[in-house]
Amino acid sequence: MEKYICENVFVPLRSAPSHKSEMLSQVLFGEKYSIIDSAGHWYKIKTCFDDYSGWIDMDHLCHSPDTDGSGGNVITRSLSCFRPDGTRLVLEPGCEIYHPDFERKTFMLSRKTYTAGEEFTESIIRNDLSLSDTAMRFLNSPYIWGGRIPSGIDCSGFTQLVYKLLGKAIPRDSRQQAEKGEIISFLEEAKAGDLAFFDNERGVITHVGLILAKGLIIHSSGRVKIDIIDQQGIFRQGKYSHHLRLIKRMQS
């Protein structure tokens, strides 16, 4: 199946071929996908990074065929760059670039050459921080349902992004993430970087956060914030806001 590469900073991935439908996720610059169906002005696609399916508006999509099958380099901080036509883009952490040339200050996407400024060095695709320190970079990022970038991100998009910047792919949704990794039986055994999952009154996993330190969790709820966690759940403003279901260790 032919693959394409997203050339927008992000494209909304919707539950149905309509702008009124729910934004399930986003396809980020440099991420690859396959087209599996179409309806009017819409494509149904499946992403290569996390096998997520949804609908994208053709008018919102600027894409190129995947000509050489090479893997992308994940950028770890914002990057100002220019398209071949001279228009400016500001890429966010989690976007991907191809064939970077740090001497010429260029990178490729399909057969197109993008240019960047003096800040375009090898550090743009390197992350020497721990999981906890990487997560802390996004404190106060606003919550947006379906978001995967720091300018607007949901709970599972946040944990997925943190792991992506460390070179590890995990699923998109909290329920999918909860199916991966090694179970940690007790909160006292949790380490920084472990994922804590929370359920609703029906027992369905609805939220996820990242253990920051003993008794602390960082998660996206309203915004990316740090809260107290104990064996019952997240404790905020004198009450429990989320009920703890299980803890998983994703790191090998």
N, C-alpha and C positions, 0 to 999 in steps of 0.2 A: 504494500500500500504506500502511495506517495506521501512524503512528509513535507510539511511547510514550516517556516520559521516566522514567529511574530516579530514585526518591526515597529510596533507601538510600545510605549512605556508599559501599558497594560491594556488588555481588552476584556470587558466584562463577559463572563461565561454564565449564561442564563438557563433557567430550568425549562423554558419553552421558547419558541420563536416569536417573542413579543417583548417590547421594552417594558411592559407592565409586569413581566414575570420576575421571579426572584433571581437576584445575582447569587449564584452558587459559589463562584470562585472567580479567579482572574487568570488570564494567560499573560505572562510577562515577556518583555523584550528578550529575544534570543531563544525562548523556549520553543520546542518543536511540537507539532501535533499532526494528526491525520484527519481528513474530512471523511465522515462516515455517512452523511445524509445531507439533504438540503430541502428547504421549504421557502419558496418565494425569495425574500431578501436575506435569508438566513442559512448559515451552515451549521450542521451538527458536527462537532469535532470530538476527538479524544486526544488528550495531552499525553506526551511521551514521558514527562517527568514523573507524574503521579497517577497516570491512567484514569484521569477524570473526564467525564463526558458532559457536554452541555452545548448550548446554542450561542453563536456569535453573529452579530449583524455584519453583513458584507461591507456596509458603509464605514464601519468602525475598524475594519481590518486592512492593514497594510502588510502583506506577507510575501515571502520569496520561497521558491522551492529549495529544499535541502539538497544542494548539488553534490556535496562530497561526503556526507554522513559523519563529519567530524563532531567531536564533543565540544560543548561550550565551556568557557571559563566564567564562573560565577563571580560577579563583582561584589565586594564586601562593603563598599561605601558609595555615596552618590557620585555620579560622573556626568559632567557637562560635555556634550559632544555635538557634532554636526553631521547631518545627512549629506549624501553626495550633492543634493540640490542647495545646500547651504542653510537649510532650516535647522534650528537648534532643538536638541532634546536634553532633558535631564533624567538620566537613568537612576533607578533606586537600587539599594542593596537587594540581591536576589535575582536581578536581571543577568543575562548571559551575553558574553561577547565571544568572537571567534578570531583566531589567528592574530592576536595582538602584536604590534610592532612598537615597542616602547621607545625606540630611537626615532622612528618617523612619526610617532604619536598617532598611529592609525590602528584600526581593527577592521575585520571583515564581517559581513553578514551576507551569506550566499556569495554573489559575485560583486557586491557593493562595498565600497571603501568608505568608512566613517573616520572623521578626524576628531582629535581631542586636544586639550591644552597641555601646559607644562605639568599639571598635576597627574598626568597619565603615566604612572610608573608601575612597576611590578607589584607594588603594595596594593594596587586596586583589586587584585585577584588573590591576595594572600590574607589570611586571618590567623594571627598568632595568639588570639585570645582564647580563654576557656569558654565553655558553654555559658556559664553564669555571667561572665564579663560581656560576652556577645549579646546576651539577652538584655543586660543593663543598658546597652547602647540605645535601646528603643523605648526606654521609660517615657511615658506620657504620649506615645503615639496614639492617635484616636482610634476607637473601635469602629469598624465598619463591617457589617455582615458580608461575608464573601471576600473580604480584602486579604491580600497577601503581601503588601508592601508597607513600609513604615508610615507613609502618609495616610494610611487607613487599613486596619488589619483586624481580623477576628481572632478568637482564641486559638483555634487549631492552625490558622494561617501563621500566627506568631510562632508557635512551637515548630512548625514546619520550616519557617524561614531561618530560625536560629540554627536548626540542624543542617539546613542546606548550606549555610555560610561556613559550617565546619566540615562540609564535604559528605554529609550523610543524607540520603533521601528517605523521608518517612511519608506515610500516606497523608491525604489532604484533610479528612474530617476526623474529629475527636474519636468517634466510634471506630473508625478504621485504625487510627493510631493505637487505640486500646487493645487491638488484636495482636499487636507486634510486641517484641521485646520480652524481657524476663520479669516475672512478677516479683515484687518486693513485698514480703509478708507484713512488715511492720514499718510505720512511719519513721521510727527510731533508726531503722536500717537504711533509710533513703540517703542518697548522696546528691550533691549539687549536680544538676543536669537531668536527674530522673524526672519523669512526667507523672503528674498526679491527675487522675480522672475523676469526674464528679457526675452523679446521676440525678434524675428528677424523681418525683414521687412514684413514677411507673417503673423505675429501675433502668431507664434509658440513659446512656452516656450522653451528656449535653455540653460538657465543658472540660477544658484541659488547661493545665498550667505547668510551669517548670519550677522544680524545687531549687531554691536559691541558696539556702543555708538551713541550719537546724531551726525549724519553726517558722520559716519564711518561704513564701511562694511568689513568683512573678507571673502575671497572667494578664490577658487582655479582656477587660470587662468595663465598658465605658471608655476606658483608656488602658494602656499598659501600666500596671501599678504593682506595688509590692504589698502583700497582706500577710497576716498571721495564719498559719495552718496548724491544726492539731488532728488527732485521730478521728474527730467527727467531721471536720471540713474546714472551710475558710471562714475565719471569724473577723467580722468587720462592723464597726460602729455598734458594738454591744450585742451582736447577734450573728448567727451563721447564715451566710449568703449562699453557700454551695456545700452539698453533702458529699463527702469523700467516699468513692467507690473502690478504687484500687490505685496502686502505684506500679509503674513499669520502668525498667531500665533499658534504654535503647542503645546505649554504647556497647561496643563489643569489648 
